[in-house]
């Protein structure tokens, strides 16, 4: 006889008989799960490196982990009944359990102190101590200077996350000089080098030593004592009857600039004294150039300038006003006109070899032919009769004489390195009405 199974009434669930051995197995699994959860909770609190989370939070996580494990094993025991409901969540719960287990067991330290930022340097905050200037070349006007002590501030301790970079060199801070000092010229010195060493413009070296240099770089000699101003400007020696207002107008500055300059020690309303030296901050003037002296026909010579010609001269050919190069080459081997390295340079230095011919740049009359004591060495000057003169310096040989008419392109001498010269070249100048002009603006 076949027994027919009837479906259970609505709202009731049929109890499925389970074998006794399966119930025992589920109880054993529950006991094991609970033991594992307790073990994980204990190991989460003991035997692990301390980490940044609070102890209470870690304890709660451990208990939650034990509960999740226990509940998971219980659910697995009833998998047959609840399988359709839990199937879709099994993968998500597994990932979550693994993540929590890793965090709890590994005990990763999240403390901010474990993170090391990139090393930072404190080079810009390094203490700086000024180095001593050589005493052999420097001096103070009016007497020797007294040593001034320098107080060094205590070093600041940087935070622990910063590292200090070693600085092998010492940076000398820029500080204004408090007075006019003197400098003794050393072998190899130049105007440009001296100016750069003291942070001044080259013009200031000329204008502070007008009575010594006369705006001529060729007059610089080792052993010469130069005034070094505390700022760019002019060092003026007061003449009888001069006033602050007159000096300000002469050098293009405001009277207050002279009066308030701390180096002058002036009082308002105090008259200037003849021979008094004043610093004119920011003052400027035209450069002084050496001019041919005007001598009478008596033939008076001056101070070793054996090339001076007796005059005045009449006749002679007149220049065309169109100039040509005085050498076969056109290479500039030294300074240019008013070179920034030597602002007083009134011509150009053209490279040539010793003994190369030098030509007249235009028609004219020779008004100087011979030795010059202002650093030009053997010099030839041609007057072109139209306001222009051309100068040819450092010649090794002079091939013309005073009062001689020369034609453009004629040989007037040979290239050399006489006078104040560091090697064979031609120093060439062009002047109009006595004032230097840039030769490169006139040559083709």
Residue, then its C-alpha position, 0 to 999 in steps of 0.5 A: x500500500x502506498x502512503x500519500x504524503x500531504x502538504x503541511x497546513x499553511x504557516x507551519x513548517x515540516x520538521x525534518x528528522x535529523x539523525x542523532x549523529x548529526x546533532x552531536x556533530x553540530x554541537x561539537x562544531x559550536x563548541x569549537x567555534x566558540x573556543x576559537x572565538x575566545x582564543x582570537x579575543x584573548x590573542x587580540x588583547x594579549x601578546x600583540x604589539x600595541x597599536x593606536x586604537x583604544x583598549x576598549x575599542x579593541x576589546x569590543x572588536x575582539x568580542x564582536x569577532x568571537x560573536x561573528x565566528x560563533x554565529x557563523x558556525x551556528x548558521x552553518x549548522x542550519x544551512x539546510x534550512x536557511x541555505x536559500x536565504x543566506x546564499x547571497x550573503x555568504x561571499x560578503x560575510x566571508x570577505x568581511x570576516x577575513x578583513x577583520x581577522x587580518x586587522x585583529x591578528x596582525x595588529x597594524x600600528x596606525x600611529x602617526x609617529x610611525x610615518x616618516x615625512x621627507x627630510x627637510x633642510x634648515x639651510x636657510x636658517x643656518x647661523x651666519x658669521x661674518x669672516x674677517x677682511x684682510x687687514x693688509x689692504x683695508x684701512x679706515x680714513x682717520x685712523x685704524x678701526x677697532x675690532x667689533x665683537x659679533x654676538x652669535x644667537x644660540x641655535x634653534x632646535x628643529x622639530x624631530x621630523x626635520x633634519x639639519x643639512x651640513x653647510x661647509x661654507x660660510x655666507x657673509x651677510x651683506x652689511x653697509x659700511x659705516x665709513x669711507x675706507x682705503x684700499x691698497x692696490x695689489x698686483x693684478x687688480x683692476x678697476x672692475x675687480x676692486x669695484x666688484x669686491x666692495x659691491x660698488x659700480x666701477x664709476x664710483x672707484x673713478x669718482x672717489x679717486x679723481x685726483x689719483x686716477x683722473x678717470x684713466x684706468x691706465x694710471x692704476x698702479x700696485x701700491x696706490x691707495x684708493x678711497x672706497x665709499x660706503x655707497x655709490x656716488x662721488x667723493x668731493x673735496x670742497x673748494x672755497x665758496x662751495x655750498x651744499x645746494x651748489x654741489x647738489x645741482x652739480x652732481x644731480x642730487x637733492x641737497x638733503x641727500x648730502x646733508x643727511x648722509x651719515x658719513x659727512x657729519x654735517x649740521x643744518x646751517x653749518x658752512x662748508x670748509x675748504x678741503x673738507x671731503x664729502x660723500x655725494x650719494x648717487x652723484x654722477x658726472x661726465x668722465x674726464x678725458x685727457x686732451x692735447x695741451x694747447x702750447x704756443x710756438x715756443x715748443x714747450x713740452x710737458x711732463x715727458x709727453x715727447x709726442x707733443x707737437x708745436x703749433x698752431x698748425x695751418x693748412x693740411x688736408x681735410x678729412x671726408x668725415x667717412x672713416x675706415x678701419x685702422x687695421x686689416x682685422x676687425x676683431x675686438x680683443x679687449x674692452x669696448x667703448x664705455x665697457x661695463x667692466x671699465x666705464x671710463x674706457x673711451x675707445x675700442x681695443x682691436x686685436x692685431x699681431x706685433x708689427x702689423x701696420x696701422x692705417x689712418x682712418x681718414x685724411x688729416x694732420x698729425x698733431x701728436x706723434x710719440x710717447x705719452x705718459x698717460x698709459x697710451x705708450x707710443x701715440x699718434x693723433x690725427x686732426x681731420x680739420x672738421x671737429x674730429x680727431x682719431x687716436x692710435x695708441x700702444x704702437x711699437x713704432x711711429x711712422x709719422x711726424x708732427x704737422x705731417x699730412x696723411x691720407x686715409x689708408x696710409x700707414x702711420x705706425x706698427x702695432x705693439x703693446x707699449x704703455x699700459x697694455x697686456x698684449x699687442x693690440x690697437x687702442x683706437x679712439x674717435x673724438x668730436x670737439x674733444x668728446x669721445x664717441x663710440x668708434x664702432x658707430x662710425x666704422x663700416 
